[in-house]
């Protein structure tokens, strides 16, 4: 495909040399593109989208990005520069009804989507990945673990008729395992890396000057820190005395969390003595103290005092044994007392006055300043302090989850960014949600309230400035604290990242994508499993799809999975199984399972020991196991993890459906019923009705015919039938049947 044909469909953009070079690779291979922030990764996606549409005119382009503001940003860029009818483009988010997304998929050609909702659409087969000729993963470094990118990429490479993947990131990770995982999960065949010093990129890089402003921790803070240090070391000494720690020089929160995980694993394998349980509790206490130390060193008294309040609240409510022990610890109590005294005196961290002075000197009517901070409490405090400066129009930009009244909806986030561009605000205080990918083209100054030990996040923060003009970064750092350690950690990780990328490109054998995708041409018998719609987030569902089993997500009246016309499964994790004994729901679930299926099955997933869960006597658990297997005659199987569960389900499905046929529905997947049971089942299948409400409706109207002919108003006379349920019932019984 000649490049000039591609450029015909792009308005107002002249690609840079490095963009053209990268495009040449991406046009023929699945490519991971690593480019500094602000260097035009989206332009490469634009060029590749055009090339794929010219090559496959009837195909679709799918662009995934982690958040709604980023998705809208990509949509705006494509609308502005792509010579394609805007009516052919659409945005998918969780705010759009799944049925509407299914309709939009059929109508549109370029789709911009967040990954979580799209993952559900793939599971439910509302969209056809076969039609996609280009799949773009923005912020591709997220393609690890169970993140939705991983599942979507795997399904795409299995199903697509003309697969091509483009991954975009400024920083894929700083260890070889992480980078390799991203490369493998996205089926990458080549990596295109550019840094600020790459010859073809350097001419376009604006100078970004970084200044470190050092502050000293006040003596009053050091006094609080001294007591927290004593408390922390005491916890580690006790763990060492119990035999689970070699040295008390352990200072990393990450190491403490690893120790906790290791001890819990040993406990689940049967080591349940006092020493190991006490060590787990002490490690949890030490982790909390470590966080308090981080707050006093890097954030300040206000953030620390709020954290102390949180721990005391947990202790009073009895929610956390670790919090209860800390609240009674003498050193911890002394640190709390001294913190309260400083709060009453109005003392704050020296970073606050330093930040105030920096902003006061820099602010002008046309300024654009971003202040990054780790914590929402700190963001709120900073905003309050800066708002007192003449000429400052500041706002806090945080994530969606509501916390201390600072949560923002995505609509509010988009509005703040628009207002920032237009000058309504000239200072934005951002938490980590503002680090990733947002297009804020002309930021004069980025201020780090604290260094962070992550190369990815440090690169992303710096990338907010120096896009079109020279930029500046000021980093506040407290001397002789973890601030300094974090700053050097990020520097070393960043240097290491560039070397790793080159090593991965040269030495690691990437997946042979062609051989991986041959399986999609091999005819495969299709087996069907019905899963309750609440199971859509369960990794078991994804594993089953990977095994070639079709999943139908439905609101199941009984059980969690229906594997054949005879076999229904009640699925529990170890913790959920014990919880269901305590809250009493399990017996009713078993009764319904036994009544509805010829071959009922209970599956408990997890390697944890059943008897180690919650405060419940082992005899209560044994009694329930006896009830399930003997009284009800229901087989019970424990699986070790989601892969084991999916493999078990797959074996049952293939065996059952080979014998009884694959053509079954939920209405044939039940035991023979009495006339009363049939009536309850038919009414229970109406939208949002279920077994209990079905009985109430039948008691009121006596027959099914009277229910389906009743008016919406008459239906609402039954308790718990509101306007919405009544409307859905009427719609389902009156709507004409439409063939697919």
C-alpha positions in Angstrom: 0.0 0.0 0.0 1.6 3.2 -1.1 2.0 5.8 1.7 0.5 8.7 -0.4 -2.8 6.8 -0.7 -2.9 6.6 3.1 -2.2 10.3 3.5 -5.1 11.2 1.1 -7.5 10.3 3.9 -5.7 12.3 6.6 -6.3 16.1 6.8 -3.8 18.6 8.2 -1.1 16.2 9.3 2.3 15.7 7.8 3.8 12.6 9.5 7.3 12.9 10.9 10.0 10.6 9.7 9.9 8.4 12.8 6.1 8.1 12.5 6.5 7.0 8.9 9.2 4.5 9.8 7.1 3.0 12.6 4.1 2.9 10.4 6.0 0.8 7.8 6.6 -1.8 10.4 3.1 -1.7 11.9 1.6 -2.1 8.4 3.0 -5.6 8.1 3.4 -6.8 11.7 1.7 -6.7 15.1 3.8 -3.9 16.7 4.4 -2.5 20.1 5.2 1.2 19.8 7.1 2.8 22.6 7.3 6.6 22.1 7.8 9.5 24.6 4.6 11.2 25.7 3.4 13.9 23.2 5.3 12.4 20.3 2.2 11.5 18.3 1.4 7.9 18.9 -2.2 8.6 17.8 -0.9 9.7 14.4 0.5 6.3 13.8 -2.8 4.7 14.7 -4.5 7.1 12.3 -2.2 6.1 9.4 -2.6 2.4 10.1 -6.4 2.7 10.4 -6.6 4.3 7.0 -4.2 1.6 5.5 -6.4 -1.2 6.9 -9.6 0.4 5.7 -8.2 0.7 2.2 -7.0 -2.9 2.3 -10.3 -4.2 3.8 -13.0 -1.7 3.0 -15.8 -3.6 4.8 -13.9 -4.2 8.0 -14.0 -2.3 11.3 -11.3 -0.5 13.3 -11.4 -0.9 17.1 -9.5 1.4 19.4 -9.3 0.6 23.1 -8.2 3.0 25.9 -8.5 2.6 29.7 -10.7 5.6 30.5 -13.6 7.5 29.0 -11.7 10.8 28.8 -9.0 9.1 26.8 -11.6 7.4 24.5 -13.3 10.7 23.8 -9.9 12.3 23.2 -9.1 9.7 20.5 -12.5 10.1 18.9 -11.9 13.9 18.7 -8.5 13.4 17.0 -9.9 10.9 14.5 -12.9 13.2 13.8 -10.6 16.2 13.2 -7.9 14.6 11.0 -9.5 11.6 9.4 -11.2 12.1 6.0 -14.1 9.7 6.9 -17.7 10.4 7.6 -18.1 11.1 11.3 -21.3 9.1 11.3 -19.2 6.0 10.8 -17.5 6.5 14.3 -18.9 5.9 17.7 -17.8 5.6 21.4 -18.5 2.6 23.5 -18.5 2.9 27.3 -20.3 1.2 30.2 -22.7 4.2 30.2 -24.2 2.8 26.9 -26.8 0.1 27.2 -25.4 -3.3 25.9 -28.3 -3.7 23.5 -27.5 -0.2 22.1 -23.8 -1.1 21.8 -24.9 -4.2 19.8 -26.9 -2.0 17.4 -24.1 0.6 17.1 -21.5 -2.2 16.3 -23.6 -3.1 13.2 -23.9 0.5 12.0 -20.5 2.0 12.7 -17.0 1.3 11.2 -14.6 2.9 13.7 -15.3 2.1 17.3 -13.6 3.7 20.4 -14.1 1.7 23.5 -13.1 1.2 27.1 -11.9 -2.4 27.6 -14.2 -3.7 30.4 -17.5 -3.1 28.6 -16.1 -4.5 25.4 -14.9 -7.6 27.2 -18.5 -8.2 28.3 -19.7 -7.7 24.7 -17.1 -10.3 23.5 -18.2 -12.8 26.1 -21.9 -12.2 25.3 -21.1 -12.3 21.5 -22.8 -9.0 20.9 -19.9 -7.9 18.7 -18.0 -9.8 16.0 -14.2 -9.5 16.4 -14.0 -11.4 13.0 -14.9 -8.1 11.3 -12.0 -6.1 12.9 -9.0 -5.5 10.7 -7.1 -3.3 13.3 -7.2 -3.5 17.1 -5.3 -0.7 18.8 -4.4 -1.0 22.5 -3.7 2.5 24.0 -1.6 2.5 27.2 -0.5 -1.0 26.2 1.5 -1.6 29.3 -1.7 -2.5 31.0 -1.9 -5.8 29.1 -0.9 -7.9 32.1 -2.6 -10.2 34.5 -6.4 -10.3 34.3 -6.8 -6.9 32.7 -9.4 -6.9 30.0 -6.8 -6.2 27.2 -5.4 -9.7 27.7 -8.7 -11.5 27.1 -9.8 -9.3 24.2 -6.4 -9.7 22.4 -6.6 -13.5 22.8 -10.1 -13.7 21.4 -9.2 -11.3 18.6 -6.3 -13.4 17.4 -8.4 -16.5 17.5 -11.4 -15.0 15.6 -10.3 -12.1 13.3 -10.2 -12.7 9.6 -7.5 -10.1 9.0 -5.8 -9.6 12.4 -3.5 -6.7 13.1 -2.6 -5.4 16.6 -1.0 -2.0 17.4 0.1 -1.4 21.0 0.9 2.2 22.1 2.7 3.2 25.3 5.3 5.7 26.6 6.6 3.2 29.2 5.9 -0.6 29.1 7.7 -1.5 32.3 11.1 -1.7 34.0 11.6 -5.5 34.3 12.1 -8.1 31.6 9.2 -10.3 32.9 6.7 -7.4 32.7 7.7 -6.3 29.2 7.8 -9.9 28.0 4.3 -10.4 29.4 2.9 -7.4 27.6 4.6 -8.5 24.3 3.2 -12.1 24.6 -0.3 -11.0 25.7 -0.6 -8.7 22.7 0.9 -11.2 20.2 3.6 -8.6 19.3 5.8 -9.5 16.4 8.0 -6.4 16.5 8.9 -3.5 18.8 9.5 0.0 17.7 11.3 2.0 20.4 12.2 5.7 20.4 13.5 7.7 23.3 14.2 11.4 23.7 17.7 10.9 22.3 16.8 8.8 19.3 18.2 10.6 16.2 14.9 10.7 14.3 13.0 11.9 17.4 15.4 14.4 19.0 14.7 17.3 16.6 11.0 17.3 17.8 11.8 17.0 21.5 11.3 20.2 23.5 13.7 20.7 26.3 12.3 19.8 29.8 14.2 21.3 32.6 14.0 19.3 35.9 14.7 21.0 39.2 14.8 19.3 42.6 13.7 21.4 45.5 14.9 19.9 48.8 13.2 20.5 52.1 14.2 19.4 55.6 12.0 17.4 57.9 11.2 19.6 61.0 12.3 18.4 64.4 8.7 18.0 65.5 8.1 15.7 62.6 11.3 13.7 63.4 9.9 13.2 66.9 6.7 11.6 65.6 8.8 9.6 63.1 11.0 8.4 66.0 8.0 6.8 67.8 6.7 5.3 64.5 10.2 3.9 63.8 10.2 2.3 67.3 6.8 0.8 66.8 7.7 -0.5 63.3 11.0 -2.1 64.4 9.3 -3.7 67.4 6.8 -5.5 65.1 9.7 -6.7 63.0 11.7 -7.9 66.1 8.7 -9.9 67.2 8.3 -11.6 63.7 12.0 -12.3 63.8 11.7 -13.8 67.3 8.9 -16.1 66.0 11.3 -17.4 63.3 9.8 -15.8 60.1 12.2 -13.0 59.5 16.0 -13.0 59.2 16.7 -9.3 59.6 14.8 -6.3 61.0 16.4 -4.1 58.4 13.3 -4.8 56.2 11.8 -1.4 55.3 10.0 -2.0 52.0 6.2 -2.1 52.1 6.4 -4.4 49.1 8.6 -6.9 51.0 6.2 -6.8 53.9 3.3 -7.6 51.6 5.3 -10.5 50.1 6.0 -11.8 53.6 2.3 -11.7 54.5 1.4 -13.5 51.3 4.0 -16.2 51.9 2.8 -16.7 55.5 -0.9 -16.9 54.4 0.0 -19.4 51.8 1.8 -21.6 54.4 -1.2 -21.3 56.6 -3.6 -22.4 53.8 -1.3 -25.5 53.3 -2.0 -26.5 56.9 0.5 -24.6 59.0 -1.9 -23.1 61.5 0.2 -22.8 64.7 0.3 -19.7 66.9 3.6 -18.4 65.6 2.6 -18.2 62.0 -0.8 -16.6 62.7 0.8 -14.1 65.1 3.4 -13.2 62.4 0.7 -12.5 59.9 -1.0 -10.1 62.3 2.3 -8.4 63.1 3.2 -8.0 59.4 -0.2 -6.4 58.9 0.5 -4.0 61.7 4.0 -3.2 60.4 2.6 -2.5 56.9 0.2 0.1 58.5 3.0 1.7 60.4 5.1 1.8 57.3 2.3 3.7 55.5 2.2 6.2 58.5 5.9 6.7 58.1 5.5 7.5 54.4 2.8 10.0 55.2 4.9 11.9 57.9 8.0 11.9 55.6 6.4 12.8 52.3 2.9 14.2 52.8 2.4 16.0 56.1 0.5 16.2 59.4 -3.0 16.5 57.9 -2.7 13.3 55.9 -1.2 11.5 58.8 -3.9 12.6 61.3 -6.6 11.4 58.9 -4.9 8.0 58.6 -4.7 7.8 62.4 -8.4 8.5 62.6 -9.1 5.8 60.1 -7.1 3.2 62.1 -8.8 4.2 65.4 -12.2 3.9 63.6 -11.3 0.4 62.4 -10.2 -0.5 65.9 -13.4 0.7 67.6 -15.6 -1.1 65.1 -13.5 -4.3 65.5 -13.0 -4.5 61.7 -9.3 -5.1 61.9 -7.2 -7.0 64.5 -4.1 -5.2 63.3 -5.8 -1.8 63.8 -6.9 -2.9 67.3 -3.4 -3.9 68.3 -1.9 -0.7 66.9 -4.4 1.5 68.7 -3.3 -0.1 72.0 0.5 0.2 71.1 2.3 2.8 73.4 4.7 4.1 70.7 1.8 4.3 68.2 -0.4 6.2 70.7 2.5 8.6 71.5 2.9 9.3 67.7 -0.9 10.0 67.5 -0.8 12.3 70.5 2.1 14.4 69.1 0.4 14.5 65.7 -2.8 15.9 67.3 -0.8 18.5 69.1 0.8 19.7 65.8 -2.6 19.8 64.1 -3.9 22.1 66.9 -0.9 24.4 66.4 -1.5 24.5 62.7 2.0 23.1 61.8 2.4 21.6 58.3 5.0 19.9 56.2 7.6 22.3 54.8 6.6 21.1 51.3 3.3 23.1 51.7 5.0 26.5 52.2 7.6 25.6 49.4 4.8 24.7 47.0 2.9 27.9 47.8 5.9 30.0 47.1 6.7 28.2 43.8 3.1 28.7 42.5 3.0 32.3 43.8 6.2 33.1 41.8 5.1 31.3 38.6 1.4 32.1 38.4 0.2 34.5 35.6 -3.2 34.8 33.9 -2.1 32.5 31.1 -0.3 29.9 33.3 -1.0 26.2 33.0 0.4 24.3 36.0 -0.2 20.7 37.1 0.6 19.6 40.6 0.8 15.8 41.0 0.4 14.1 44.4 -0.1 10.5 45.5 -3.0 11.0 47.8 -6.5 12.5 47.6 -6.2 14.0 51.1 -3.0 15.8 50.1 -4.7 17.0 46.9 -7.5 18.5 48.9 -5.1 20.2 51.3 -2.9 21.5 48.5 -6.0 23.0 46.7 -7.1 24.7 49.9 -3.6 26.2 50.4 -3.1 27.4 46.7 -6.6 28.9 46.5 -5.4 31.6 48.9 -2.8 32.9 46.4 -3.9 35.8 44.2 -4.5 34.8 40.6 -4.7 31.1 41.3 -7.8 29.4 39.9 -7.3 25.8 41.1 -9.2 22.5 40.9 -8.7 19.0 42.1 -8.7 16.2 39.5 -9.2 12.7 40.9 -10.6 9.4 40.0 -14.2 8.3 40.1 -14.4 6.2 43.3 -16.0 8.4 45.9 -13.7 9.1 48.9 -14.0 12.0 51.3 -16.2 13.8 48.8 -13.5 14.1 46.2 -14.6 11.6 43.6 -15.4 12.8 40.1 -17.6 11.3 37.4 -16.0 10.9 34.0 -18.2 13.7 32.7 -16.8 16.0 35.4 -13.3 14.9 34.6 -13.8 15.8 30.9 -15.3 19.2 31.9 -12.3 20.0 34.1 -9.8 19.2 31.3 -11.8 21.3 28.8 -12.0 24.2 31.4 -8.2 23.9 31.9 -7.5 24.2 28.2 -9.8 27.2 28.0 -8.2 29.0 31.0 -11.1 28.7 33.4 -8.5 27.0 35.7 -4.8 27.7 35.6 -3.7 25.1 38.3 -4.9 21.5 38.4 -4.0 19.2 41.3 -4.0 15.7 40.0 -3.7 12.2 41.5 -2.5 9.2 39.5 -5.6 9.4 37.3 -4.1 12.4 35.5 -0.8 10.7 34.7 -2.0 8.6 31.8 -2.4 9.8 28.2 -4.5 12.9 28.7 -4.0 15.5 25.9 -3.1 18.8 27.7 -0.9 20.3 25.0 0.6 23.4 26.7 1.5 22.9 30.3 4.1 25.3 31.5 5.1 23.6 34.7 4.6 20.2 36.3 5.2 19.9 40.0 5.8 16.6 41.8 4.6 17.0 45.4 6.7 13.8 46.0 8.9 11.5 43.9 7.5 8.1 43.0 9.4 4.9 42.7 7.7 3.9 39.3 9.5 4.6 36.0 6.1 4.4 34.1 4.4 6.9 36.3 7.4 9.2 36.5 7.6 9.3 32.7 3.9 9.9 32.4 4.0 12.8 34.9 6.9 14.5 33.2 5.2 14.0 29.8 2.5 16.5 30.7 4.9 19.3 29.9 7.3 20.2 27.1 4.9 19.0 24.3 5.0 22.1 22.1 7.2 24.5 23.9 10.0 24.1 26.5 8.7 22.6 29.7 9.7 22.6 33.4 9.4 20.0 36.1 9.9 20.8 39.8 10.1 17.9 42.2 9.7 18.5 45.9 11.9 16.1 48.0 12.3 15.7 51.7 16.0 15.1 52.7 17.0 11.8 54.3 13.6 10.2 53.8 12.1 7.7 51.3 11.5 10.7 49.0 15.2 10.5 48.0 15.1 6.7 47.7 12.0 6.8 45.5 13.6 9.4 43.2 16.7 7.3 42.5 14.6 4.1 42.2 12.6 5.7 39.3 15.7 7.0 37.6 17.4 3.5 37.7 14.2 1.8 36.5 13.8 4.2 33.6 17.4 3.6 32.5 16.9 -0.2 32.9 13.6 -0.1 30.9 15.3 1.2 27.7 17.9 -1.5 27.9 15.3 -4.2 28.5 13.3 -3.1 25.5 16.3 -3.5 23.2 17.1 -6.9 24.8 13.5 -8.1 24.3 13.6 -6.8 20.7 16.8 -8.6 20.0 16.9 -11.7 22.2 13.5 -12.9 23.2 11.8 -15.1 20.7 8.4 -13.5 20.2 5.2 -15.6 19.7 4.8 -16.9 16.2 1.5 -15.2 15.5 0.8 -17.1 12.3 1.0 -20.5 14.0 -1.1 -19.2 16.9 -3.9 -18.2 14.7 -4.1 -21.4 12.6 -6.5 -22.8 15.2 -9.2 -20.5 14.1 -9.4 -22.3 10.8 -9.8 -25.7 12.4 -13.4 -26.7 12.5 -14.5 -27.1 16.2 -17.6 -28.6 17.7 -19.4 -25.8 19.6 -20.6 -26.6 23.1 -22.9 -24.2 25.0 -22.8 -23.3 28.7 -25.4 -21.0 30.4 -23.8 -18.8 33.0 -25.6 -16.5 35.4 -25.0 -12.9 34.3 -23.3 -12.1 37.7 -20.6 -14.5 36.7 -19.4 -12.4 33.7 -16.5 -11.1 35.8 -15.4 -14.6 36.8 -12.2 -15.7 35.1 -13.8 -19.1 34.7 -16.0 -17.7 32.0 -13.0 -16.4 30.0 -11.2 -19.8 30.4 -14.3 -21.6 29.0 -14.4 -19.3 26.0 -10.7 -20.0 25.4 -11.5 -23.7 25.4 -14.0 -23.1 22.6 -17.2 -23.2 24.6 -19.9 -20.8 23.8 -21.2 -18.8 26.9 -24.7 -17.5 27.2 -25.0 -15.0 30.0 -28.5 -15.1 31.5 -30.3 -14.4 34.7 -30.5 -17.9 36.0 -33.3 -18.6 38.5 -31.3 -21.5 39.9 -27.5 -22.2 40.2 -24.6 -20.3 38.6 -23.8 -22.6 35.5 -26.0 -24.9 33.5 -23.7 -27.4 31.7 -26.4 -29.6 30.0 -30.1 -30.3 30.0 -29.6 -32.3 33.3 -26.6 -30.7 35.0 -26.7 -27.5 37.0 -23.9 -26.1 39.2 -23.8 -24.1 42.3 -20.4 -22.4 42.3 -18.6 -21.1 45.4 -15.2 -19.9 46.3 -13.9 -21.3 49.6 -14.7 -18.0 51.4 -18.1 -17.6 49.8 -19.0 -21.2 50.7 -18.3 -20.6 54.4 -20.1 -17.2 54.2 -23.2 -18.9 52.7 -23.3 -21.3 55.6 -23.2 -18.4 58.1 -25.9 -16.3 56.4 -28.1 -19.3 55.7 -28.6 -19.0 52.0 -26.8 -22.2 51.1 -29.5 -24.6 52.2 -32.1 -22.8 50.0 -29.8 -22.8 47.0 -29.2 -26.6 47.5 -32.9 -27.2 47.7 -33.6 -25.4 44.5 -30.6 -27.0 42.7 -31.8 -30.5 43.7 -35.4 -29.7 42.7 -34.5 -28.4 39.3 -31.7 -30.6 38.0 -31.4 -34.4 37.5 -27.6 -34.1 38.0 -26.9 -31.2 40.4 -23.3 -30.4 41.4 -21.6 -28.1 43.9 -18.1 -26.9 43.1 -15.9 -25.1 45.6 -12.9 -23.3 44.1 -9.7 -22.4 46.0 -6.7 -24.0 47.6 -7.5 -22.5 51.0 -8.4 -24.7 53.9 -12.2 -24.7 54.4 -11.8 -24.9 58.2 -9.5 -21.8 58.3 -12.3 -19.5 57.1 -14.0 -17.0 59.4 -14.9 -17.8 63.0 -17.0 -20.9 62.4 -16.6 -24.2 64.2 -15.3 -27.0 62.0 -18.2 -29.2 63.0 -20.6 -26.7 61.3 -18.7 -27.0 58.0 -18.6 -30.8 58.4 -22.3 -30.9 59.0 -23.0 -28.9 55.8 -20.7 -31.1 53.8 -22.6 -34.1 55.1 -26.0 -32.4 54.3 -24.9 -31.7 50.7 -23.4 -35.1 49.9 -25.6 -37.5 52.0 -28.9 -35.8 52.8 -29.3 -34.1 49.4 -27.2 -36.6 47.5 -25.4 -33.8 45.6 -21.8 -34.5 44.5 -19.3 -31.9 45.8 -16.0 -31.2 44.1 -13.2 -28.8 45.2 -11.1 -27.3 42.5 -7.7 -25.5 43.1 -8.2 -22.5 40.9 -10.2 -21.0 37.9 -8.2 -23.0 35.3 -9.0 -26.2 37.2 -12.7 -25.2 37.5 -13.0 -24.4 33.8 -11.3 -27.7 32.9 -13.8 -29.6 35.0 -16.7 -27.8 33.5 -15.3 -28.4 30.0 -15.0 -32.2 30.6 -18.6 -32.3 32.0 -19.9 -30.2 29.1 -18.3 -32.3 26.4 -19.4 -35.6 28.0 -22.9 -34.5 28.8 -23.7 -32.8 25.5 -22.1 -35.6 23.5 -24.6 -37.9 25.1 -27.7 -35.7 25.3 -27.1 -33.3 22.5 -26.0 -29.6 22.4 -29.4 -28.3 21.4 -30.8 -27.4 24.8 -32.2 -24.3 26.5 -32.8 -23.3 30.1 -36.3 -24.5 29.8 -35.1 -28.1 29.1 -32.4 -28.0 31.7 -34.7 -28.9 34.6 -36.1 -32.0 36.2 -39.7 -33.0 35.3 -42.0 -30.6 37.2 -45.4 -30.8 38.8 -48.1 -28.5 37.3 -47.6 -26.0 40.2 -43.8 -26.0 39.6 -44.3 -25.5 35.9 -46.5 -22.4 36.6 -43.9 -21.0 39.0 -41.1 -21.6 36.5 -42.9 -19.9 33.5 -43.8 -16.8 35.6 -40.3 -16.8 37.2 -38.7 -16.5 33.7 -40.4 -13.1 33.1 -37.9 -10.2 33.4 -36.7 -9.5 36.9 -39.3 -11.8 38.5 -37.6 -14.9 39.8 -38.9 -17.7 42.0 -40.2 -15.8 45.0 -42.0 -13.0 43.1 -43.5 -15.7 40.7 -45.3 -17.2 43.7 -46.6 -13.8 44.8 -47.9 -13.0 41.3 -49.6 -16.4 41.1 -51.2 -16.0 44.5 -52.6 -12.7 43.4 -53.8 -13.6 39.9 -54.3 -17.4 40.2 -53.4 -18.2 36.5 -50.6 -17.4 34.1 -53.2 -16.1 31.6 -54.4 -13.5 34.1 -50.9 -12.3 34.8 -50.0 -11.8 31.1 -53.3 -10.0 30.4 -53.2 -7.8 33.6 -52.6 -4.1 33.1 -49.4 -2.4 34.3 -51.4 -0.8 37.2 -52.9 -4.2 38.3 -49.4 -5.8 38.3 -48.1 -3.0 40.6 -50.6 -4.0 43.2 -48.4 -7.0 44.0 -45.7 -6.1 46.6 -42.2 -5.6 45.1 -43.6 -5.1 41.6 -42.8 -1.5 40.8 -43.3 0.5 37.6 -40.1 -0.8 36.0 -40.8 -4.5 36.6 -44.4 -4.1 35.5 -43.3 -2.3 32.3 -40.7 -5.1 31.5 -43.3 -7.8 32.1 -45.8 -6.1 29.7 -43.1 -5.5 27.1 -42.0 -9.1 27.1 -45.4 -10.6 26.7 -46.7 -8.0 24.2 -43.6 -7.5 22.0 -43.7 -9.2 18.6 -41.2 -12.0 18.1 -38.4 -11.0 15.7 -36.3 -13.6 13.9 -32.4 -13.1 14.0 
